[in-house]
Amino acid sequence: MSMKYKEIISTLPKHETPYPPYEFCQYQGFWFPFILLEGIAFLSEVFKAESCDIFLCSFPKTGTNWLKALAFSIMTRSDQLFDDSTKLPQEIVPTMETDYVLNPTFLDTHELPLFATHLPYTLLPQSILESDCKIIYICREPKDTFVSLWHFTKTVKKNVEELKDIPSNPLEQAFENFCEGKSVSGPYWDHVTEYWKASLDRPDRVFFLTYEDLKSDTLGYVKKLAEFMGKPFSQEEEMQGLPEKIVTRCSFQSLTSLSNLEENKTRSAGLISNSAFFRKGEIGDWKNLLTEDMAKSIDQITQEKFQCLGLTF
Ligand code: A3P
């Protein structure tokens, strides 16, 4: 890490975790693992958005890879999406701050004007905020988001050699951290609020959707997303059933089987196996993990934070 970033990062508030390489730092109000901070600072300085760029923004575990698959299909009009086994959504569309960690020059070779990020709205590079590019934000009910994150963290831990022998955070501790905002890109509620407000201020530039809405009317939202992206389906494409094909191609079942193919399993998006991004894909899975008290306390925070915004799930 360059000295310049090292100095900035050394002054930030820290939150100890049982996994020292993943120590969390609070940067401009949001928590990030130490390893992502250089990329975040670097991108904010050098990233130059073009007006044709589209950014898929999200809090982790809210359906980012599903949205990546849909947006990629809409943009490229490819119903053969991912047939080539080198093309899984998490590999085609870079998540900027994590891809930077794996390959700091990834921008030099990325041609498609489609990017993803878990950065909060106020931490997006200035050139994105000032340009005419479009932002699509997906959010998800917080209890399901936490539960998805819990399972994902366990999978990552199993995958990463240096973390294997370190004891896991107990569920109660991870839950408390999440509620206090101390999780990747947290606080969850501030992340959602920023994009929600931006979507109200700039509806032509920021499209806000929920995982739950996308699940209940995937076809309707694929059409809305295509309109928003400036790529509406023509009558001919509708007649050919292209929107329906995209829905099927990007369905949970389809993406799961692709990521489970032997040749795809062996590659991995960074430290994480491809299949880790597709677990259950259900609404309400929190009931299988959280106690009633946990559910009540998270619901209370959600009500306090979101009621005034008119945001419900
Ligand atoms: P679960 O862990 O609840 O199953 P992200 O892509 O932001 O990491 O989000 C991951 C979550 O989205 C996981 O939730 C995953 O199973 C779910 N998901 C991925 N693809 C999906 C799809 N096509 N349809 C519905 N859910 C999907």
Residues whose N, C-alpha, C, O or C-beta is under 5 A from the ligand:
A	BS01	A3P	F59 P60 K61 T62 G63 T64 N65 W66 D144 S148 C250 S251 F252 L255 F277 F278 R279 K280 G281 E282
